[in-house]
Amino acid sequence: MNKNMPACEQDPEKFKYLIQVIKDLLVTQIILTKKSGGQLLNEGEFINTLPKKKFIYGYLTGFITCFLQITIFNDTASINKALLSFFHGFYGKKQAITIISNTQKYYKEGKLYKEGFETGYNESKELQEGPEDTLITGLAKYLESIEKK
């Protein structure tokens, strides 16, 4: 591998496949909530599916970061490209840039962001290291909790 080039550019097909796997795992959680109505979401139909909440921003960042850290796509450029893809898909281009630009600020200042990050990171780790039937539900539980309010 060329160390001067991000891994996502060296093997774009494998990167795209891995991003789809992560997306499927996360969308499954969204589908399980009342908010989605249990409907399958098609490619490109993710925008405005998730509320603009710092816990969710943190969860997605933690989950995706941890998931990629054990792969060849563990470089900063690949992780940032993946995060941009997810935030763009769920929130649109403008909001995605705002979220990514503020991740450090959110982490330092926000309890909810930090809690979301840790939940997402830990669930990603459990999924990768645990038994095959490991369930991840942190995002779905959070979505359900805010629906009750």
NUDO-487062 format. One record per atom (N, C-alpha, C): residue in one letter; residue number from 1; x, y, z; atom name. Coordinates in Angstrom, 1 decimal, decimal comma. Example, Ala and Ser with C-alpha at 12.3 -4.5 7.8 and 13.67 -1.06 7.14 Angstrom:
REM NUDO-487062
(rec "A" 1 (13,2 -5,7 7,8) "N");
(rec "A" 1 (12,3 -4,5 7,8) "CA");
(rec "A" 1 (13,2 -3,3 7,8) "C");
(rec "S" 2 (12,8 -2,2 7,1) "N");
(rec "S" 2 (13,7 -1,1 7,1) "CA");
(rec "S" 2 (12,9 0,0 7,9) "C");
//
This chain:
REM NUDO-487062
(rec "M" 1 (0,8 -1,2 0,0) "N");
(rec "M" 1 (0,0 0,0 0,0) "CA");
(rec "M" 1 (0,9 1,3 0,0) "C");
(rec "N" 2 (0,4 2,2 -0,7) "N");
(rec "N" 2 (1,1 3,5 -0,8) "CA");
(rec "N" 2 (0,7 4,3 0,5) "C");
(rec "K" 3 (1,7 4,6 1,3) "N");
(rec "K" 3 (1,4 5,3 2,6) "CA");
(rec "K" 3 (1,0 6,8 2,4) "C");
(rec "N" 4 (1,4 7,3 1,2) "N");
(rec "N" 4 (1,1 8,7 0,9) "CA");
(rec "N" 4 (-0,4 8,9 0,4) "C");
(rec "M" 5 (-1,0 7,8 0,1) "N");
(rec "M" 5 (-2,4 7,9 -0,5) "CA");
(rec "M" 5 (-3,4 7,3 0,5) "C");
(rec "P" 6 (-4,5 7,9 0,8) "N");
(rec "P" 6 (-5,5 7,3 1,7) "CA");
(rec "P" 6 (-5,9 6,0 1,2) "C");
(rec "A" 7 (-6,2 5,1 2,2) "N");
(rec "A" 7 (-6,6 3,7 1,8) "CA");
(rec "A" 7 (-7,9 3,7 1,0) "C");
(rec "C" 8 (-8,8 4,6 1,3) "N");
(rec "C" 8 (-10,1 4,7 0,6) "CA");
(rec "C" 8 (-9,9 4,9 -0,9) "C");
(rec "E" 9 (-8,8 5,6 -1,3) "N");
(rec "E" 9 (-8,5 5,8 -2,7) "CA");
(rec "E" 9 (-7,7 4,7 -3,3) "C");
(rec "Q" 10 (-7,0 3,9 -2,5) "N");
(rec "Q" 10 (-6,2 2,8 -3,0) "CA");
(rec "Q" 10 (-7,1 1,6 -3,3) "C");
(rec "D" 11 (-8,2 1,4 -2,6) "N");
(rec "D" 11 (-9,1 0,3 -2,8) "CA");
(rec "D" 11 (-10,6 0,8 -2,7) "C");
(rec "P" 12 (-11,0 1,6 -3,6) "N");
(rec "P" 12 (-12,3 2,3 -3,5) "CA");
(rec "P" 12 (-13,5 1,3 -3,5) "C");
(rec "E" 13 (-13,4 0,2 -4,2) "N");
(rec "E" 13 (-14,5 -0,8 -4,2) "CA");
(rec "E" 13 (-14,7 -1,4 -2,8) "C");
(rec "K" 14 (-13,6 -1,8 -2,2) "N");
(rec "K" 14 (-13,7 -2,4 -0,9) "CA");
(rec "K" 14 (-14,2 -1,4 0,1) "C");
(rec "F" 15 (-13,7 -0,1 0,0) "N");
(rec "F" 15 (-14,2 0,9 0,9) "CA");
(rec "F" 15 (-15,7 1,2 0,7) "C");
(rec "K" 16 (-16,1 1,2 -0,5) "N");
(rec "K" 16 (-17,6 1,4 -0,8) "CA");
(rec "K" 16 (-18,4 0,3 -0,2) "C");
(rec "Y" 17 (-17,9 -1,0 -0,3) "N");
(rec "Y" 17 (-18,6 -2,1 0,2) "CA");
(rec "Y" 17 (-18,7 -2,0 1,8) "C");
(rec "L" 18 (-17,6 -1,7 2,4) "N");
(rec "L" 18 (-17,5 -1,6 3,9) "CA");
(rec "L" 18 (-18,5 -0,5 4,3) "C");
(rec "I" 19 (-18,5 0,6 3,6) "N");
(rec "I" 19 (-19,4 1,7 4,0) "CA");
(rec "I" 19 (-20,9 1,3 3,9) "C");
(rec "Q" 20 (-21,2 0,5 2,9) "N");
(rec "Q" 20 (-22,5 -0,1 2,7) "CA");
(rec "Q" 20 (-22,9 -1,0 3,9) "C");
(rec "V" 21 (-21,9 -1,8 4,3) "N");
(rec "V" 21 (-22,2 -2,7 5,5) "CA");
(rec "V" 21 (-22,5 -1,9 6,7) "C");
(rec "I" 22 (-21,7 -0,9 7,0) "N");
(rec "I" 22 (-21,9 0,0 8,1) "CA");
(rec "I" 22 (-23,3 0,7 8,0) "C");
(rec "K" 23 (-23,6 1,2 6,8) "N");
(rec "K" 23 (-24,9 1,8 6,6) "CA");
(rec "K" 23 (-26,1 0,9 6,9) "C");
(rec "D" 24 (-25,9 -0,4 6,4) "N");
(rec "D" 24 (-27,0 -1,4 6,6) "CA");
(rec "D" 24 (-27,2 -1,6 8,1) "C");
(rec "L" 25 (-26,1 -1,7 8,9) "N");
(rec "L" 25 (-26,2 -1,9 10,3) "CA");
(rec "L" 25 (-26,9 -0,8 11,0) "C");
(rec "L" 26 (-26,6 0,5 10,6) "N");
(rec "L" 26 (-27,2 1,6 11,2) "CA");
(rec "L" 26 (-28,7 1,8 10,8) "C");
(rec "V" 27 (-28,9 1,6 9,5) "N");
(rec "V" 27 (-30,3 1,8 9,0) "CA");
(rec "V" 27 (-31,2 0,7 9,7) "C");
(rec "T" 28 (-30,7 -0,5 9,9) "N");
(rec "T" 28 (-31,5 -1,5 10,6) "CA");
(rec "T" 28 (-32,0 -1,0 12,0) "C");
(rec "Q" 29 (-31,1 -0,3 12,7) "N");
(rec "Q" 29 (-31,6 0,3 14,0) "CA");
(rec "Q" 29 (-32,7 1,4 13,8) "C");
(rec "I" 30 (-32,5 2,2 12,8) "N");
(rec "I" 30 (-33,5 3,2 12,5) "CA");
(rec "I" 30 (-34,9 2,6 12,1) "C");
(rec "I" 31 (-34,8 1,5 11,3) "N");
(rec "I" 31 (-36,0 0,8 10,9) "CA");
(rec "I" 31 (-36,8 0,2 12,1) "C");
(rec "L" 32 (-36,1 -0,1 13,2) "N");
(rec "L" 32 (-36,7 -0,7 14,3) "CA");
(rec "L" 32 (-37,5 0,3 15,2) "C");
(rec "T" 33 (-37,3 1,6 14,9) "N");
(rec "T" 33 (-38,0 2,6 15,7) "CA");
(rec "T" 33 (-39,4 2,9 15,1) "C");
(rec "K" 34 (-40,2 3,5 16,0) "N");
(rec "K" 34 (-41,5 3,9 15,5) "CA");
(rec "K" 34 (-41,4 5,1 14,6) "C");
(rec "K" 35 (-40,3 5,9 14,7) "N");
(rec "K" 35 (-40,1 7,0 13,9) "CA");
(rec "K" 35 (-40,0 6,7 12,4) "C");
(rec "S" 36 (-39,5 5,5 12,1) "N");
(rec "S" 36 (-39,3 5,1 10,7) "CA");
(rec "S" 36 (-40,6 4,4 10,2) "C");
(rec "G" 37 (-41,5 4,0 11,1) "N");
(rec "G" 37 (-42,7 3,3 10,8) "CA");
(rec "G" 37 (-42,4 1,9 10,3) "C");
(rec "G" 38 (-41,2 1,5 10,5) "N");
(rec "G" 38 (-40,8 0,1 10,1) "CA");
(rec "G" 38 (-40,6 -0,1 8,6) "C");
(rec "Q" 39 (-40,5 1,0 7,9) "N");
(rec "Q" 39 (-40,4 0,9 6,4) "CA");
(rec "Q" 39 (-38,9 0,9 6,1) "C");
(rec "L" 40 (-38,7 0,1 5,0) "N");
(rec "L" 40 (-37,3 0,0 4,5) "CA");
(rec "L" 40 (-37,0 1,3 3,8) "C");
(rec "L" 41 (-35,8 1,8 4,1) "N");
(rec "L" 41 (-35,3 3,0 3,4) "CA");
(rec "L" 41 (-34,5 2,7 2,2) "C");
(rec "N" 42 (-34,7 3,4 1,1) "N");
(rec "N" 42 (-33,9 3,1 -0,1) "CA");
(rec "N" 42 (-32,7 4,1 -0,1) "C");
(rec "E" 43 (-31,8 3,7 -0,9) "N");
(rec "E" 43 (-30,6 4,5 -1,1) "CA");
(rec "E" 43 (-31,0 6,0 -1,5) "C");
(rec "G" 44 (-30,5 6,9 -0,8) "N");
(rec "G" 44 (-30,8 8,3 -1,0) "CA");
(rec "G" 44 (-32,0 8,8 -0,3) "C");
(rec "E" 45 (-32,7 7,9 0,4) "N");
(rec "E" 45 (-33,9 8,3 1,2) "CA");
(rec "E" 45 (-33,6 8,4 2,7) "C");
(rec "F" 46 (-32,4 8,8 3,0) "N");
(rec "F" 46 (-32,0 8,9 4,4) "CA");
(rec "F" 46 (-32,1 10,3 5,0) "C");
(rec "I" 47 (-32,1 11,3 4,1) "N");
(rec "I" 47 (-32,0 12,7 4,6) "CA");
(rec "I" 47 (-33,3 13,0 5,4) "C");
(rec "N" 48 (-33,0 13,6 6,6) "N");
(rec "N" 48 (-34,0 13,9 7,5) "CA");
(rec "N" 48 (-34,7 12,7 8,2) "C");
(rec "T" 49 (-34,0 11,6 8,2) "N");
(rec "T" 49 (-34,5 10,4 8,9) "CA");
(rec "T" 49 (-34,1 10,5 10,3) "C");
(rec "L" 50 (-33,0 11,1 10,6) "N");
(rec "L" 50 (-32,5 11,3 12,0) "CA");
(rec "L" 50 (-32,7 12,7 12,5) "C");
(rec "P" 51 (-33,1 12,9 13,7) "N");
(rec "P" 51 (-33,1 14,2 14,3) "CA");
(rec "P" 51 (-31,7 14,8 14,4) "C");
(rec "K" 52 (-31,7 16,2 14,4) "N");
(rec "K" 52 (-30,4 16,9 14,6) "CA");
(rec "K" 52 (-30,1 16,9 16,1) "C");
(rec "K" 53 (-29,5 15,9 16,6) "N");
(rec "K" 53 (-29,2 15,8 18,0) "CA");
(rec "K" 53 (-27,7 15,4 18,2) "C");
(rec "K" 54 (-27,0 16,0 19,2) "N");
(rec "K" 54 (-25,6 15,8 19,4) "CA");
(rec "K" 54 (-25,3 14,3 19,8) "C");
(rec "F" 55 (-26,2 13,7 20,5) "N");
(rec "F" 55 (-26,0 12,3 20,8) "CA");
(rec "F" 55 (-25,9 11,5 19,5) "C");
(rec "I" 56 (-26,7 11,7 18,6) "N");
(rec "I" 56 (-26,7 11,0 17,3) "CA");
(rec "I" 56 (-25,4 11,3 16,5) "C");
(rec "Y" 57 (-25,0 12,6 16,5) "N");
(rec "Y" 57 (-23,8 12,9 15,8) "CA");
(rec "Y" 57 (-22,6 12,1 16,5) "C");
(rec "G" 58 (-22,6 12,1 17,8) "N");
(rec "G" 58 (-21,5 11,4 18,5) "CA");
(rec "G" 58 (-21,6 9,9 18,2) "C");
(rec "Y" 59 (-22,8 9,3 18,3) "N");
(rec "Y" 59 (-23,0 7,9 18,0) "CA");
(rec "Y" 59 (-22,4 7,5 16,7) "C");
(rec "L" 60 (-22,9 8,2 15,6) "N");
(rec "L" 60 (-22,4 7,9 14,3) "CA");
(rec "L" 60 (-20,9 8,0 14,2) "C");
(rec "T" 61 (-20,3 9,1 14,7) "N");
(rec "T" 61 (-18,9 9,3 14,7) "CA");
(rec "T" 61 (-18,1 8,2 15,4) "C");
(rec "G" 62 (-18,6 7,8 16,6) "N");
(rec "G" 62 (-17,9 6,8 17,3) "CA");
(rec "G" 62 (-18,1 5,4 16,7) "C");
(rec "F" 63 (-19,2 5,1 16,2) "N");
(rec "F" 63 (-19,5 3,8 15,5) "CA");
(rec "F" 63 (-18,6 3,6 14,3) "C");
(rec "I" 64 (-18,7 4,6 13,4) "N");
(rec "I" 64 (-17,9 4,6 12,2) "CA");
(rec "I" 64 (-16,4 4,6 12,4) "C");
(rec "T" 65 (-16,0 5,4 13,3) "N");
(rec "T" 65 (-14,5 5,5 13,6) "CA");
(rec "T" 65 (-14,0 4,1 14,1) "C");
(rec "C" 66 (-14,7 3,6 15,1) "N");
(rec "C" 66 (-14,2 2,3 15,6) "CA");
(rec "C" 66 (-14,3 1,2 14,5) "C");
(rec "F" 67 (-15,4 1,2 13,8) "N");
(rec "F" 67 (-15,5 0,1 12,7) "CA");
(rec "F" 67 (-14,4 0,2 11,7) "C");
(rec "L" 68 (-14,0 1,4 11,4) "N");
(rec "L" 68 (-12,9 1,5 10,4) "CA");
(rec "L" 68 (-11,5 1,3 11,0) "C");
(rec "Q" 69 (-11,3 1,5 12,3) "N");
(rec "Q" 69 (-10,0 1,4 12,9) "CA");
(rec "Q" 69 (-9,4 0,0 12,8) "C");
(rec "I" 70 (-10,2 -1,0 12,7) "N");
(rec "I" 70 (-9,7 -2,4 12,6) "CA");
(rec "I" 70 (-9,5 -2,8 11,2) "C");
(rec "T" 71 (-9,8 -2,0 10,2) "N");
(rec "T" 71 (-9,6 -2,3 8,8) "CA");
(rec "T" 71 (-8,4 -1,6 8,2) "C");
(rec "I" 72 (-8,2 -1,8 6,9) "N");
(rec "I" 72 (-7,1 -1,1 6,3) "CA");
(rec "I" 72 (-7,4 0,4 6,1) "C");
(rec "F" 73 (-8,7 0,7 6,3) "N");
(rec "F" 73 (-9,2 2,1 6,1) "CA");
(rec "F" 73 (-9,1 2,9 7,4) "C");
(rec "N" 74 (-8,1 2,7 8,2) "N");
(rec "N" 74 (-8,0 3,4 9,5) "CA");
(rec "N" 74 (-7,2 4,7 9,5) "C");
(rec "D" 75 (-6,9 5,2 8,3) "N");
(rec "D" 75 (-6,3 6,5 8,2) "CA");
(rec "D" 75 (-7,3 7,6 8,3) "C");
(rec "T" 76 (-6,9 8,8 8,7) "N");
(rec "T" 76 (-7,7 9,9 9,0) "CA");
(rec "T" 76 (-8,6 10,3 7,7) "C");
(rec "A" 77 (-7,9 10,3 6,6) "N");
(rec "A" 77 (-8,7 10,7 5,4) "CA");
(rec "A" 77 (-9,8 9,7 5,0) "C");
(rec "S" 78 (-9,6 8,5 5,2) "N");
(rec "S" 78 (-10,6 7,5 5,0) "CA");
(rec "S" 78 (-11,8 7,6 6,0) "C");
(rec "I" 79 (-11,4 7,8 7,2) "N");
(rec "I" 79 (-12,4 7,9 8,3) "CA");
(rec "I" 79 (-13,3 9,2 8,0) "C");
(rec "N" 80 (-12,6 10,3 7,7) "N");
(rec "N" 80 (-13,3 11,5 7,4) "CA");
(rec "N" 80 (-14,2 11,4 6,2) "C");
(rec "K" 81 (-13,7 10,7 5,2) "N");
(rec "K" 81 (-14,6 10,5 4,0) "CA");
(rec "K" 81 (-15,8 9,7 4,3) "C");
(rec "A" 82 (-15,6 8,7 5,1) "N");
(rec "A" 82 (-16,8 7,9 5,6) "CA");
(rec "A" 82 (-17,8 8,7 6,4) "C");
(rec "L" 83 (-17,2 9,5 7,3) "N");
(rec "L" 83 (-18,1 10,3 8,1) "CA");
(rec "L" 83 (-18,9 11,3 7,3) "C");
(rec "L" 84 (-18,2 11,9 6,3) "N");
(rec "L" 84 (-18,8 12,9 5,4) "CA");
(rec "L" 84 (-20,0 12,2 4,6) "C");
(rec "S" 85 (-19,7 11,0 4,2) "N");
(rec "S" 85 (-20,7 10,2 3,4) "CA");
(rec "S" 85 (-21,9 10,0 4,3) "C");
(rec "F" 86 (-21,7 9,6 5,5) "N");
(rec "F" 86 (-22,9 9,3 6,4) "CA");
(rec "F" 86 (-23,6 10,5 6,8) "C");
(rec "F" 87 (-22,9 11,5 7,2) "N");
(rec "F" 87 (-23,6 12,8 7,6) "CA");
(rec "F" 87 (-24,3 13,4 6,4) "C");
(rec "H" 88 (-23,7 13,4 5,3) "N");
(rec "H" 88 (-24,3 13,9 4,1) "CA");
(rec "H" 88 (-25,6 13,1 3,8) "C");
(rec "G" 89 (-25,5 11,8 3,9) "N");
(rec "G" 89 (-26,7 11,0 3,6) "CA");
(rec "G" 89 (-27,9 11,2 4,6) "C");
(rec "F" 90 (-27,6 11,4 5,9) "N");
(rec "F" 90 (-28,6 11,6 6,9) "CA");
(rec "F" 90 (-29,1 13,0 7,0) "C");
(rec "Y" 91 (-28,2 14,0 6,8) "N");
(rec "Y" 91 (-28,5 15,4 7,1) "CA");
(rec "Y" 91 (-28,4 16,4 5,9) "C");
(rec "G" 92 (-27,8 15,9 4,8) "N");
(rec "G" 92 (-27,6 16,9 3,7) "CA");
(rec "G" 92 (-26,2 17,5 3,8) "C");
(rec "K" 93 (-25,7 18,0 2,6) "N");
(rec "K" 93 (-24,4 18,5 2,5) "CA");
(rec "K" 93 (-24,0 19,6 3,5) "C");
(rec "K" 94 (-24,9 20,6 3,6) "N");
(rec "K" 94 (-24,6 21,8 4,5) "CA");
(rec "K" 94 (-24,4 21,3 6,0) "C");
(rec "Q" 95 (-25,4 20,6 6,4) "N");
(rec "Q" 95 (-25,4 20,1 7,8) "CA");
(rec "Q" 95 (-24,2 19,2 8,1) "C");
(rec "A" 96 (-23,9 18,4 7,1) "N");
(rec "A" 96 (-22,7 17,4 7,2) "CA");
(rec "A" 96 (-21,4 18,2 7,5) "C");
(rec "I" 97 (-21,2 19,2 6,7) "N");
(rec "I" 97 (-20,0 20,0 6,9) "CA");
(rec "I" 97 (-20,0 20,7 8,2) "C");
(rec "T" 98 (-21,1 21,2 8,7) "N");
(rec "T" 98 (-21,2 21,8 10,0) "CA");
(rec "T" 98 (-20,9 20,8 11,1) "C");
(rec "I" 99 (-21,5 19,6 11,0) "N");
(rec "I" 99 (-21,2 18,6 12,0) "CA");
(rec "I" 99 (-19,8 18,2 12,1) "C");
(rec "I" 100 (-19,2 17,9 10,9) "N");
(rec "I" 100 (-17,8 17,4 10,9) "CA");
(rec "I" 100 (-16,8 18,6 11,3) "C");
(rec "S" 101 (-17,1 19,8 11,0) "N");
(rec "S" 101 (-16,3 20,9 11,4) "CA");
(rec "S" 101 (-16,3 21,1 12,9) "C");
(rec "N" 102 (-17,4 20,7 13,5) "N");
(rec "N" 102 (-17,6 20,9 15,0) "CA");
(rec "N" 102 (-17,4 19,7 15,9) "C");
(rec "T" 103 (-16,9 18,6 15,3) "N");
(rec "T" 103 (-16,8 17,4 16,2) "CA");
(rec "T" 103 (-15,9 17,6 17,4) "C");
(rec "Q" 104 (-14,8 18,2 17,2) "N");
(rec "Q" 104 (-13,9 18,4 18,4) "CA");
(rec "Q" 104 (-14,6 19,3 19,4) "C");
(rec "K" 105 (-15,3 20,4 19,0) "N");
(rec "K" 105 (-16,0 21,3 19,9) "CA");
(rec "K" 105 (-17,1 20,5 20,6) "C");
(rec "Y" 106 (-17,9 19,7 19,8) "N");
(rec "Y" 106 (-19,0 19,0 20,4) "CA");
(rec "Y" 106 (-18,4 18,0 21,5) "C");
(rec "Y" 107 (-17,3 17,4 21,2) "N");
(rec "Y" 107 (-16,8 16,4 22,1) "CA");
(rec "Y" 107 (-16,3 17,1 23,4) "C");
(rec "K" 108 (-15,7 18,2 23,3) "N");
(rec "K" 108 (-15,1 18,9 24,5) "CA");
(rec "K" 108 (-16,3 19,5 25,3) "C");
(rec "E" 109 (-17,3 20,1 24,6) "N");
(rec "E" 109 (-18,3 20,8 25,3) "CA");
(rec "E" 109 (-19,6 20,1 25,6) "C");
(rec "G" 110 (-19,8 19,0 24,9) "N");
(rec "G" 110 (-21,2 18,4 25,0) "CA");
(rec "G" 110 (-21,2 17,0 25,7) "C");
(rec "K" 111 (-21,9 16,9 26,8) "N");
(rec "K" 111 (-22,1 15,6 27,4) "CA");
(rec "K" 111 (-22,8 14,6 26,5) "C");
(rec "L" 112 (-23,8 15,1 25,8) "N");
(rec "L" 112 (-24,6 14,2 25,0) "CA");
(rec "L" 112 (-23,8 13,7 23,8) "C");
(rec "Y" 113 (-23,0 14,5 23,2) "N");
(rec "Y" 113 (-22,1 14,1 22,1) "CA");
(rec "Y" 113 (-21,1 13,0 22,6) "C");
(rec "K" 114 (-20,5 13,3 23,7) "N");
(rec "K" 114 (-19,5 12,4 24,2) "CA");
(rec "K" 114 (-20,2 11,0 24,6) "C");
(rec "E" 115 (-21,4 11,1 25,2) "N");
(rec "E" 115 (-22,1 9,9 25,5) "CA");
(rec "E" 115 (-22,4 9,1 24,3) "C");
(rec "G" 116 (-22,9 9,8 23,2) "N");
(rec "G" 116 (-23,2 9,2 22,0) "CA");
(rec "G" 116 (-22,0 8,5 21,3) "C");
(rec "F" 117 (-20,9 9,3 21,3) "N");
(rec "F" 117 (-19,6 8,8 20,8) "CA");
(rec "F" 117 (-19,2 7,5 21,5) "C");
(rec "E" 118 (-19,2 7,5 22,8) "N");
(rec "E" 118 (-18,8 6,3 23,5) "CA");
(rec "E" 118 (-19,7 5,1 23,3) "C");
(rec "T" 119 (-21,0 5,4 23,2) "N");
(rec "T" 119 (-22,0 4,3 23,0) "CA");
(rec "T" 119 (-21,8 3,7 21,6) "C");
(rec "G" 120 (-21,6 4,6 20,6) "N");
(rec "G" 120 (-21,4 4,1 19,2) "CA");
(rec "G" 120 (-20,1 3,4 19,1) "C");
(rec "Y" 121 (-19,0 3,9 19,7) "N");
(rec "Y" 121 (-17,7 3,3 19,7) "CA");
(rec "Y" 121 (-17,8 1,9 20,3) "C");
(rec "N" 122 (-18,4 1,8 21,5) "N");
(rec "N" 122 (-18,4 0,6 22,3) "CA");
(rec "N" 122 (-19,3 -0,5 21,6) "C");
(rec "E" 123 (-20,4 0,0 21,0) "N");
(rec "E" 123 (-21,3 -1,0 20,2) "CA");
(rec "E" 123 (-20,6 -1,5 19,0) "C");
(rec "S" 124 (-19,8 -0,7 18,3) "N");
(rec "S" 124 (-19,1 -1,1 17,1) "CA");
(rec "S" 124 (-18,0 -2,1 17,6) "C");
(rec "K" 125 (-17,4 -1,9 18,7) "N");
(rec "K" 125 (-16,4 -2,8 19,2) "CA");
(rec "K" 125 (-17,0 -4,1 19,6) "C");
(rec "E" 126 (-18,1 -4,1 20,3) "N");
(rec "E" 126 (-18,8 -5,3 20,7) "CA");
(rec "E" 126 (-19,3 -6,1 19,5) "C");
(rec "L" 127 (-19,7 -5,4 18,5) "N");
(rec "L" 127 (-20,2 -6,1 17,2) "CA");
(rec "L" 127 (-19,1 -6,8 16,6) "C");
(rec "Q" 128 (-17,9 -6,2 16,6) "N");
(rec "Q" 128 (-16,7 -6,8 15,9) "CA");
(rec "Q" 128 (-16,1 -7,9 16,7) "C");
(rec "E" 129 (-16,1 -7,8 18,0) "N");
(rec "E" 129 (-15,4 -8,7 18,9) "CA");
(rec "E" 129 (-16,3 -9,8 19,5) "C");
(rec "G" 130 (-17,6 -9,5 19,5) "N");
(rec "G" 130 (-18,6 -10,4 20,2) "CA");
(rec "G" 130 (-19,0 -11,5 19,3) "C");
(rec "P" 131 (-20,0 -12,3 19,9) "N");
(rec "P" 131 (-20,5 -13,4 19,1) "CA");
(rec "P" 131 (-21,3 -12,9 17,9) "C");
(rec "E" 132 (-21,5 -13,8 17,0) "N");
(rec "E" 132 (-22,1 -13,5 15,7) "CA");
(rec "E" 132 (-23,5 -12,9 15,9) "C");
(rec "D" 133 (-24,2 -13,2 16,9) "N");
(rec "D" 133 (-25,6 -12,7 17,1) "CA");
(rec "D" 133 (-25,6 -11,5 18,0) "C");
(rec "T" 134 (-24,5 -10,8 18,1) "N");
(rec "T" 134 (-24,5 -9,5 18,9) "CA");
(rec "T" 134 (-25,5 -8,5 18,3) "C");
(rec "L" 135 (-26,3 -7,9 19,2) "N");
(rec "L" 135 (-27,2 -6,9 18,7) "CA");
(rec "L" 135 (-26,7 -5,5 19,1) "C");
(rec "I" 136 (-26,9 -4,6 18,3) "N");
(rec "I" 136 (-26,5 -3,2 18,6) "CA");
(rec "I" 136 (-27,8 -2,4 18,6) "C");
(rec "T" 137 (-28,1 -1,7 19,7) "N");
(rec "T" 137 (-29,4 -1,0 19,8) "CA");
(rec "T" 137 (-29,3 0,4 20,3) "C");
(rec "G" 138 (-28,1 0,9 20,5) "N");
(rec "G" 138 (-27,9 2,2 21,2) "CA");
(rec "G" 138 (-28,6 3,4 20,4) "C");
(rec "L" 139 (-28,5 3,4 19,1) "N");
(rec "L" 139 (-29,1 4,4 18,3) "CA");
(rec "L" 139 (-30,7 4,3 18,4) "C");
(rec "A" 140 (-31,2 3,1 18,2) "N");
(rec "A" 140 (-32,6 2,8 18,3) "CA");
(rec "A" 140 (-33,2 3,2 19,7) "C");
(rec "K" 141 (-32,5 2,9 20,7) "N");
(rec "K" 141 (-32,9 3,2 22,1) "CA");
(rec "K" 141 (-33,0 4,7 22,3) "C");
(rec "Y" 142 (-32,0 5,4 21,8) "N");
(rec "Y" 142 (-32,0 6,9 21,9) "CA");
(rec "Y" 142 (-33,1 7,5 21,1) "C");
(rec "L" 143 (-33,4 7,0 19,9) "N");
(rec "L" 143 (-34,5 7,5 19,1) "CA");
(rec "L" 143 (-35,8 7,3 19,8) "C");
(rec "E" 144 (-36,0 6,1 20,4) "N");
(rec "E" 144 (-37,2 5,8 21,1) "CA");
(rec "E" 144 (-37,4 6,7 22,3) "C");
(rec "S" 145 (-36,3 7,0 23,0) "N");
(rec "S" 145 (-36,3 7,8 24,2) "CA");
(rec "S" 145 (-36,7 9,2 23,9) "C");
(rec "I" 146 (-36,3 9,8 22,8) "N");
(rec "I" 146 (-36,7 11,2 22,4) "CA");
(rec "I" 146 (-38,1 11,2 21,9) "C");
(rec "E" 147 (-38,6 10,1 21,3) "N");
(rec "E" 147 (-39,9 10,1 20,8) "CA");
(rec "E" 147 (-40,9 10,2 22,0) "C");
(rec "K" 148 (-40,5 9,6 23,1) "N");
(rec "K" 148 (-41,4 9,6 24,3) "CA");
(rec "K" 148 (-41,6 10,9 24,9) "C");
(rec "K" 149 (-40,6 11,8 24,7) "N");
(rec "K" 149 (-40,6 13,2 25,3) "CA");
(rec "K" 149 (-41,6 14,1 24,7) "C");
//
